[in-house]
Amino acid sequence: MSGDLTVTRVWEIAGPLLAEEGLEIVDIELRHEGGKRGRVLRLYLDKEGGPNLDDLTRISRLLSDLLDAQMDAGEPYTLEVSSPGINRLLKKVEHFLRFIGRRVRVRTRESVDGRRSFLGLLKDVEDEGIVVFQDGMQFRIPFALIERANYEHDWSA
């Protein structure tokens, strides 16, 4: 089976392999980065306790072979596989659920209660969005309005 190199297609191909390996895709980026690098395909992976270097190296090799076999990449690209880092992105409902009770940073596409930027405790995940507690107030933020969200590690804890 062949297909163009797209984020959606990579997600479809890589998802089952990574699930078998006990890893989760947090995010996938396909960017043109100019110069000699050209296009870069980045996969951010996570697992309970975080992936280690051996995990990332093994997965990089497996993914490279799998993508080469199943996709027509067109122009060359560089594959990068890494962990999402300590302040990882939150994109799926499951990501938010894992961080209930922790501090999150959220940026919205449109104003919610007069603001677009939030930094507070993730109190709840509901059907339509999240509840963030900040400055003594609760803010209900619909998933459809979230532009970017990430866990914000509390270094003082």
C-alpha positions as CSV (number, residue, x, y, z in Angstrom):
1,M,0.0,0.0,0.0
2,S,1.4,3.4,-1.0
3,G,0.5,6.9,0.0
4,D,1.8,10.4,0.2
5,L,3.8,11.5,3.2
6,T,1.3,13.3,5.4
7,V,0.9,13.7,9.1
8,T,-2.4,11.8,9.0
9,R,-1.0,8.9,7.0
10,V,2.1,8.7,9.3
11,W,-0.2,8.6,12.3
12,E,-2.2,5.7,10.8
13,I,0.9,3.7,10.0
14,A,2.9,4.4,13.1
15,G,0.1,4.2,15.7
16,P,-0.4,0.4,15.8
17,L,3.4,-0.3,15.8
18,L,3.9,2.1,18.7
19,A,1.0,0.7,20.6
20,E,2.5,-2.7,20.3
21,E,5.8,-1.3,21.7
22,G,4.0,0.3,24.6
23,L,4.5,3.9,23.3
24,E,2.0,6.6,22.5
25,I,2.2,9.3,19.8
26,V,1.9,12.7,21.5
27,D,2.4,14.7,18.3
28,I,3.7,14.5,14.7
29,E,5.1,17.4,12.8
30,L,6.1,17.6,9.1
31,R,8.0,20.8,8.4
32,H,10.1,22.2,5.7
33,E,13.2,23.6,7.5
34,G,15.2,25.0,4.6
35,G,18.8,24.4,3.9
36,K,20.2,20.9,3.6
37,R,17.7,19.4,6.0
38,G,14.7,20.0,3.7
39,R,11.6,18.3,5.2
40,V,11.7,17.0,8.7
41,L,9.2,14.5,10.1
42,R,9.2,14.6,13.9
43,L,7.4,12.1,16.1
44,Y,7.1,12.9,19.8
45,L,6.5,9.7,21.7
46,D,5.7,9.0,25.4
47,K,5.1,6.1,27.7
48,E,4.7,5.6,31.4
49,G,7.9,6.8,33.0
50,G,9.0,8.3,29.7
51,P,10.9,6.7,26.8
52,N,14.6,6.1,27.1
53,L,17.2,6.5,24.4
54,D,17.1,2.7,23.6
55,D,13.3,3.0,23.0
56,L,13.7,6.0,20.7
57,T,16.6,4.4,18.7
58,R,14.7,1.2,18.2
59,I,11.5,2.9,17.2
60,S,13.4,5.2,14.8
61,R,14.8,2.2,13.0
62,L,11.4,0.4,12.9
63,L,9.6,3.5,11.7
64,S,12.1,4.3,9.1
65,D,11.7,0.9,7.5
66,L,7.9,0.9,7.9
67,L,7.5,4.3,6.4
68,D,9.9,3.6,3.5
69,A,7.9,0.4,2.7
70,Q,4.4,1.9,2.9
71,M,4.7,5.5,1.7
72,D,5.9,7.5,-1.3
73,A,7.7,10.3,0.5
74,G,8.3,12.3,-2.7
75,E,11.2,14.6,-1.8
76,P,13.6,13.4,0.8
77,Y,12.9,13.9,4.5
78,T,14.7,13.5,7.8
79,L,13.0,11.3,10.5
80,E,13.4,12.5,14.1
81,V,11.9,10.6,17.0
82,S,12.0,12.1,20.5
83,S,10.2,12.4,23.8
84,P,7.8,15.3,24.2
85,G,9.9,16.8,27.0
86,I,8.9,17.7,30.5
87,N,6.4,20.4,29.5
88,R,4.7,18.1,27.0
89,L,1.9,19.1,24.7
90,L,-1.6,18.1,25.5
91,K,-3.6,17.4,22.3
92,K,-6.0,14.5,23.0
93,V,-8.7,14.1,25.7
94,E,-6.5,11.2,27.1
95,H,-3.6,13.6,27.4
96,F,-5.6,16.0,29.5
97,L,-7.1,13.2,31.7
98,R,-3.6,12.1,32.6
99,F,-2.8,15.6,34.0
100,I,-5.8,16.3,36.1
101,G,-4.6,17.9,39.3
102,R,-1.5,19.3,37.6
103,R,-0.6,22.7,36.4
104,V,-1.3,23.4,32.7
105,R,-0.7,26.3,30.3
106,V,-3.5,26.9,27.7
107,R,-3.7,29.3,24.8
108,T,-7.1,29.7,23.1
109,R,-8.0,30.8,19.6
110,E,-10.6,33.2,20.9
111,S,-11.3,34.9,24.2
112,V,-12.8,32.9,27.1
113,D,-14.1,35.0,29.9
114,G,-12.0,37.9,28.6
115,R,-8.7,36.1,28.3
116,R,-6.8,33.9,25.8
117,S,-4.0,32.7,28.1
118,F,-4.3,30.5,31.1
119,L,-1.9,29.0,33.6
120,G,-3.4,27.1,36.4
121,L,-4.5,23.7,37.9
122,L,-6.3,21.4,35.5
123,K,-9.4,20.6,37.7
124,D,-11.5,18.5,35.3
125,V,-11.9,17.2,31.8
126,E,-15.5,17.3,30.6
127,D,-17.2,16.1,27.3
128,E,-16.8,19.5,25.6
129,G,-13.6,20.8,27.2
130,I,-11.5,21.3,30.3
131,V,-11.8,23.2,33.6
132,V,-8.7,25.3,34.7
133,F,-8.5,26.8,38.2
134,Q,-6.5,30.1,38.1
135,D,-6.4,33.0,40.5
136,G,-9.2,31.7,42.6
137,M,-11.5,31.3,39.6
138,Q,-12.6,28.3,37.4
139,F,-12.5,28.7,33.6
140,R,-14.3,26.3,31.3
141,I,-12.4,26.1,28.1
142,P,-14.0,24.2,25.1
143,F,-11.7,21.8,23.3
144,A,-12.6,23.6,20.0
145,L,-11.1,26.8,21.3
146,I,-7.8,25.4,22.5
147,E,-4.9,26.5,20.2
148,R,-2.1,25.0,22.3
149,A,-2.0,23.4,25.7
150,N,0.8,21.8,27.7
151,Y,1.7,20.4,31.1
152,E,3.6,23.0,33.0
153,H,6.1,21.4,35.4
154,D,6.1,23.0,38.8
155,W,9.8,23.2,39.7
156,S,9.1,24.4,43.2
157,A,7.1,21.2,44.2
